[in-house]
Amino acid sequence: MILAAARQSLANLFAPETRSVFWKVLGLTILVLIGLWFTLRGVFIAYVWPYFAELLPSVPDWAGWLTFVFAIIAGIGLALLLALLIAPVTALIAGLFLDDVAEVIEKRDYPADAPGHSMPMGRAIVESLQFLGVVLIGNLIALMLLLVPGVNLIAFFLVNGYLLGREFFEFAAMRFRPPQEANAFRRKHKGTVFLAGLLIACFLAIPFLNLLTPLFAAGLMVHLHKAISARDLSFARVNGFRAGELRG
């Protein structure tokens, strides 16, 4: 079920119907990351580099190559920090465009089903900012665990798998369910949602391709919510229709 949803989501990435959303999400993601890069670089130059610059004059001439090595290490550190910020950026942008992605998928792949309801813009912004904060805190914890051998990569995938899976699934579910029911539905199927979240985390770890994470994750969870809804009779009514009437 998860792999089928992922396959459908990948197919939707480059479909003509999603082209408009594709360019909006990709363009905004790149702009935000560029802004973050210059912000991080400015903070480093203003507050971190002067501290080390005071130490450099005391370095002997024969050890001048250490300055070059340090510059390389600093660049790698900034790039690593930016890579860890991709998850929060994905969370923010996805919250703004998930309804656009969902509407395209529902019209294309589920034309016989009742359409979902878009979240009001004000609420979407609030939900996105809350999601951003949760993912940011989670990734700060993962960043600290990067210093622990054998735990670093596992922490990255577990943290992002749980957080991204939970929030993207609830975003998709809330198009058809009240927030409380969407949360209960996600908790009942938390194992499936977590595994789907791990798939999103793996996608997030692929350079360049991870710029499309908001589109992939939104599409994956829209398809997964449809599939689970069609199988779970205990949550029988979705948007006024029986779950069995949904096409998974």
C-alpha positions in Angstrom: 0.0 0.0 0.0 2.8 2.4 0.9 4.8 1.5 -2.2 1.8 1.9 -4.4 1.1 5.3 -2.9 4.8 6.3 -3.5 4.7 5.1 -7.1 1.6 7.2 -7.7 3.1 10.2 -6.1 6.3 9.9 -8.2 4.1 9.7 -11.3 2.3 12.9 -10.3 5.5 14.8 -9.8 6.0 15.4 -13.5 2.4 15.1 -14.7 1.1 18.0 -16.8 -1.7 18.6 -14.2 0.8 19.2 -11.5 3.2 21.4 -13.5 2.0 24.7 -12.1 2.3 23.5 -8.5 5.6 21.8 -9.3 7.3 25.1 -10.4 5.7 27.1 -7.5 6.9 24.6 -4.9 10.4 24.1 -6.5 10.9 27.8 -7.0 9.9 28.8 -3.5 11.9 26.0 -1.9 15.1 27.2 -3.8 14.5 30.8 -2.8 14.0 30.0 0.9 17.2 27.8 0.9 19.2 30.5 -0.8 18.0 33.0 1.7 18.9 30.6 4.6 22.4 30.1 3.1 23.1 33.9 3.0 21.6 34.3 6.5 23.8 31.4 8.0 26.8 32.8 6.1 26.2 36.3 7.5 25.7 35.0 11.0 28.9 33.0 10.8 31.0 35.9 9.4 29.6 38.4 11.9 29.7 36.3 15.1 31.8 33.2 14.7 34.7 34.1 12.3 36.0 37.1 14.4 36.6 34.7 17.3 38.8 32.5 15.2 40.4 35.4 13.4 41.9 36.5 16.7 43.5 33.1 17.1 45.0 33.0 13.6 47.7 35.7 14.0 49.2 33.6 16.8 49.6 30.6 14.4 53.2 30.1 13.2 53.9 30.8 9.5 54.6 27.1 8.8 51.1 26.3 10.0 49.3 28.9 7.8 47.6 26.0 5.9 45.4 25.6 8.9 43.5 28.7 7.9 42.7 27.1 4.6 41.6 23.8 6.3 39.5 25.7 8.7 37.7 27.6 5.9 36.9 24.3 4.2 35.6 22.8 7.4 33.5 25.9 8.1 32.0 25.6 4.5 31.2 21.9 5.0 29.6 22.7 8.4 27.4 25.4 6.9 26.4 23.1 4.1 25.5 20.4 6.6 23.4 22.8 8.7 21.6 23.9 5.5 20.9 20.3 4.6 19.4 19.7 8.0 17.2 22.7 7.5 15.6 21.2 4.4 13.2 19.3 6.5 11.7 22.4 8.3 11.6 24.2 4.9 9.8 21.3 3.4 7.3 21.4 6.3 6.6 25.1 5.9 6.2 25.0 2.1 4.1 21.8 2.1 1.7 23.4 4.5 1.1 26.2 2.1 0.7 24.1 -1.1 -0.6 20.8 0.1 -4.2 21.7 -0.8 -3.1 22.6 -4.3 -1.4 19.2 -4.7 -4.3 17.3 -3.1 -6.8 19.0 -5.4 -4.9 18.0 -8.5 -4.5 14.4 -7.4 -8.1 14.1 -6.3 -9.4 15.4 -9.6 -7.0 13.3 -11.7 -6.9 10.0 -9.8 -10.2 10.0 -7.8 -12.8 11.8 -10.0 -15.7 9.7 -8.7 -15.0 10.6 -5.0 -16.2 13.6 -3.1 -13.5 16.3 -3.2 -11.8 17.4 0.0 -12.1 20.8 1.7 -9.2 23.2 1.5 -8.0 24.6 4.8 -8.6 28.4 5.2 -5.4 30.3 4.4 -5.1 31.8 7.9 -5.4 28.4 9.5 -3.0 26.9 6.9 -0.4 29.4 7.8 -0.8 28.8 11.6 -0.6 25.0 11.0 2.5 25.4 8.8 4.3 27.5 11.4 3.4 25.1 14.2 4.7 22.2 12.0 7.8 24.2 11.2 8.5 24.7 14.9 8.1 21.0 15.7 10.2 19.8 12.8 12.9 22.4 13.6 13.1 21.3 17.3 13.2 17.7 16.1 16.1 18.3 13.7 18.0 20.3 16.3 17.9 17.2 18.5 19.0 15.1 15.5 21.8 17.6 14.9 23.1 17.1 18.5 22.9 13.4 18.0 25.1 13.6 14.9 28.0 13.8 17.3 27.1 10.3 18.7 28.7 7.6 16.5 26.3 4.9 15.3 23.2 7.0 16.3 23.6 10.0 14.0 22.0 8.8 10.7 19.5 6.6 12.5 18.4 9.7 14.5 18.0 11.7 11.3 15.7 9.1 9.7 13.7 8.3 12.8 13.1 11.9 13.8 12.1 13.0 10.3 10.3 9.8 9.5 8.0 10.3 12.6 7.5 14.0 12.3 7.0 14.3 8.5 4.9 11.1 8.4 2.6 12.4 11.2 2.1 15.9 9.9 1.8 15.2 6.2 -0.8 12.4 6.9 -2.8 14.7 9.2 -2.7 17.5 6.6 -4.1 15.1 4.0 -6.7 13.7 6.4 -7.9 17.1 7.5 -9.2 17.7 4.0 -11.9 15.1 4.8 -12.0 14.9 8.6 -12.2 17.3 11.6 -8.7 17.8 13.2 -9.5 15.5 16.2 -10.7 12.7 14.0 -7.7 13.1 11.6 -5.4 12.8 14.6 -7.2 9.7 15.9 -7.2 8.1 12.5 -3.4 8.7 12.2 -2.8 7.3 15.6 -4.8 4.1 14.8 -2.6 3.6 11.7 0.6 5.0 13.2 2.8 2.1 12.1 1.8 2.5 8.5 2.1 6.3 8.7 5.6 6.0 10.3 6.8 3.7 7.6 5.6 6.1 4.9 7.3 8.9 6.9 10.6 6.9 6.7 10.1 6.8 2.9 9.8 10.6 2.9 12.9 10.8 5.1 14.8 8.7 2.6 13.6 10.9 -0.3 14.7 13.9 1.8 18.3 12.5 2.1 18.8 12.4 -1.7 20.6 15.6 -2.9 18.8 17.8 -5.4 15.9 15.4 -5.5 15.0 16.5 -2.0 14.0 19.9 -3.3 10.8 18.1 -4.5 10.1 16.6 -1.1 7.0 18.8 -0.4 5.4 17.6 -3.7 6.4 13.9 -3.1 5.3 13.8 0.5 2.0 15.6 -0.1 1.1 13.2 -2.9 2.2 10.1 -1.0 0.0 10.9 2.0 -3.0 11.9 -0.1 -2.9 8.5 -1.8 -2.2 6.7 1.5 -5.1 8.4 3.2 -7.4 7.3 0.4 -6.1 3.7 0.5 -6.4 3.4 4.3 -9.8 5.0 4.4 -11.1 2.5 1.9 -10.0 -0.4 4.2 -10.9 0.9 7.6 -14.6 0.5 8.2 -14.4 1.8 11.8 -13.8 5.3 10.2 -16.6 4.6 7.8 -17.7 8.1 6.8 -15.3 10.4 5.0 -16.7 13.8 3.9 -20.2 12.3 4.0 -19.4 9.2 2.0 -18.8 5.6 3.2 -15.1 4.6 3.2 -16.0 1.7 1.0 -17.0 4.1 -1.7 -13.5 5.6 -1.9 -11.3 4.2 -4.5 -7.9 3.4 -2.9 
